Amino acid sequence: MTSSGPVAFVRRAVSAVRWRVAMRQYRAGRFASRTLLRHGEPGELAVVMCLWNRRERIDAVLTQLDAQQGPRVRLFLWNNRPSDDAWYRERIAAYRAHGALAEVTLISSRENVGGLGRFFVARRLWLSGYRGPFVMLDDDQDVSDHLLTDLLAASGPRTIAGYWAWTMQGDYWARTPAEPGDRVSYVGTGGCACDIDIVADLAFFTELPRYFAFLEDIWMCGYARKRGWVLRKVDTPIEFVLEETNQHHTLAERKAEFYRYLQLDDASA
């Protein structure tokens, strides 16, 4: 063992302990949040977004959600990079909402839990009595002013409906794009409406293997499908930006591995 071996081992052990502690706290809904913007009465539809390395996108996010048709919006921002908190607080405080955006709440996570953060927010909402669909959006997506009405029109009990939807052919990368309205094998978390009952059972968190914890999109779909949920493609315009910042480039092999691990029967989609 090299001289750096014991140090590396200790660091990994400490990191593992910190992760387990964070998971227990977050599953229980114990994390600090701060409402930074309130425009009129609180909104009815929860929209949840995770933040990591695209802080320059916050103005566009606020503007596009404020322009939405349909329900009032409560936006929850889960920030996995606390060093950017001051930036987000400043930009949100400077924004003057005049449309659909009723509230903006910022949650700062000391541990980077990736996209799982959106489901911790959902769990706390569920515990507070929120029911029905909530919407998940990524900060690298430009959306139309009818995104939310499009998603809600396709949503329902035990349903996940979203833009980024595929039918798999036995493997994550052996897939074909779906047509609007199709029942599918996979729906991405970015640009989707999901019945908040997805987190009603703590098994959603406790059964997710730590090795695959940053692949919450595949887990959401596999978890839902094995429980008889419907996954559906939604026709709505979304444009992806800042492609070079997307973490999926480093997770391609693990995505395929996780899909095989879940042993999903694609013929049942």
N, C-alpha and C positions, 0 to 999 in steps of 0.2 A: 504494500500500500504506500503511495506517495505521501509526502508531507502534507499535501493539500487534501488528501483523502478524508481524514477525520473532520477537518473543517467543513468540507462539502457535505459530509454526512450530517453534521450538526445543523447546518443551514437547512437541509432538506427536512430534517425532523422538526425544527422550529416552524418552518413553513407549513408542514402538514398539520401541526397542532393549531396554528393560527387559522388555517382553513376550516378545520372541524369546529372550532369555537365560533367562527363567523357563520358557518352554516346553521348551527343550532340557534344562534341569535336571530338570524334572518328568517329562518323557517317560522319562528315564533312571532315574527312581525316586530322584533325589537331592533329598530334602527332609527336614527335621527333623521327627520325631514324638516324642511323649511319652506313655507309658502312664500314665494318672492313676488308674485303678482296675483292680484285679485281684481277682476273686472266685473262689477255687478254681482249677481248671485252666483253661487257655485254651479258649475256645469253638471250635466247628467252623464256624459260619456267619458269614461276614463281612457286616456291615450298614454301609453307607456313607451319610453325610448331609453335605450342605454347609450351612454357617452363614453368615449375612450380617447380617440386621437383626431377628432375633427372639430375642434372647438370653433373654428371659423364658420361653421355651418349654422350656429345657433340663431342668427338673425333670420336666415331663410326658413328655418324650422318654425319659428314663432309666426312669421308673416304668413306662411302657407296654412298653418292650422287656424290662424285668426280669420282667414278668408273662407273657411269651410262653410258649405251649406249644411242645413240640418241641425243636429243637436248642439248645445253648448258643450264646450270641451274642458275637461280637467286634465292638464298635461303633467305627467310625472316623469322627471328626468333622473335616471339612476347614473351617477357619475362614478366610473371606476378609476378615475385619475384625480384624486383630491387636489393635486397641485393646480388644477384648472378651476377650482371652485370660485375663486375671486373673479376670474374672467366671466364665468357664467352669471354670477350674481350681478356684476356690473351691466352686462348686456341685457339681462332680463329686466333689471330695474329701469333701464333706459327705454325699454319698449313700451309703446303706448297702444294697448289693445283697444280695438274699436268694433270687433266683430264677434266671432264665435268663441274666442279664447277667454274663458272665464277665470281659470286659475293656472298657475305654474308652480309646481313644487319640486324642489331639488333635494335629492338624497345623495349623500357622499359616502362611498364605501372605502374603508381603509384597505380592504382586501379586494384585489381585482377578481371578481367572480364571473366576468364575462357577461354573456347574454342572460344568464340565470337571474340577474338582477331584476329583469322585467317580471319574472314570475314571483319573486319575493314581494314585489309591490302588489302584484295580483293577489297573493295570499293575504296580505294585510287588508286589502280592499274586501276580500271575501269574508274575512273575520269581522269586518266592520258592518257587514250586511249587504254589501254591493252584490247585485245579481244581474245576470244577462251577459251580453258580450262586452269585452273590452278590446281595444285596438292596440296593436303593436306596430311600431314604425321604426325604421332605421334612419340615422342621421345622414346617410348618403343617398337618400331618395328625394327627388323632387316630385311633388304630387299635384293633382288638379284640385280645384275647389269643390269637387264632388266625390273625392276619395271616400269620405266617411259614409255618405249616403249609399255609395256603391257597395261598400263592405257590409253595411248593416242590412241592405236588401237581401244579401245572400246568407246572412248569419242566422243562427237559431240554436235551440238547445242541443248540447252534445255535438256541436258543429264547429269546425275551423274552416274559414273561408278567406282566401287570399289571392293576391296577384301572382306571386312566384310559386307556380304549381306545376307538378310533373307527375307522370305515370311511370313508375319504375318497372324494369324488366329483370328483376332478380338481383340487381346490384345498383348502388347509389348512382354510379356514372353511366349505367345503361338505362337511359331514360328518354322519354319523349315529352315535348311540351303539351300541356292540356288545352282543351278548348273551353271557352266560358261556360260555366254550369256543370262541367264534367266532375264526376267523383274521381278523386285522384289518390295517389299513394303518398304524396308529399306536398306540404304547403310551407313555405318559408315564414319565419316569424316577422320579417320586415314587410309591412303592408298587408296585415291580416286582421280579421276579427275572430276572436276565440271566446267561446263560452267560459266564463270565469270559473265554472265548476271543474275545470281542468286541474285546479289546485285545491279542490275541496278535501282531498285525501292527502295526507303528508307523504304517502307513498310516492307521489310525483317527485319528491326530493330525495327521500331515503333510499329509493331503489335505483337511482341514477348512479352508475359507477363513476368514481372519482376520475378515472383515466379518461372518460368521455365527457367530463362535466362542461367543457366549452363547446359541446355540440348539442346545445339545448334545442335546436330546431328539429334535428332528427329524433331526439328523445321525445319532444312534444308529439310529433306525428306517430311514432311507434307506440307510445303510451296511450294515445287516443284511439288508434286503430285496434289495438288489442282489447279495448273496452267497448268496441262497437260504434265509435263515433263516426261521423261523416266528415270527410275532407273534400273541399270543393274549390274549383278555380273561379276567380272573379275577374270580370272584364273591367279594368279601370286603368287609365294611363299613369304610368310611373316611369321616371327616367333616373337611372343610376349615375351618380357623379363620384369623383375622387376614387375611381376604381383601384388605383395603385395603393390605397390605404386599407383595402379590405383584407381581413385576416384569413379568409378562406384559402388564400394562396398557400399558406403554411399548414393547412389542415386537410388537404385533399385526400391523402392516403388514409388518415384516421377516420374521415367521414365514411369512406367505403368500408373500412374495418368495422365501424360501429353499426352500419346498416346490416352487415352480415351477422354481427353479434346478436342483433335483435331478432333475427330469423323471421322476418315478416313475410307473409304470404301475399305477394303482389297481385295474384289473381283475384283476391277478395276485395281489391280497392274499388 
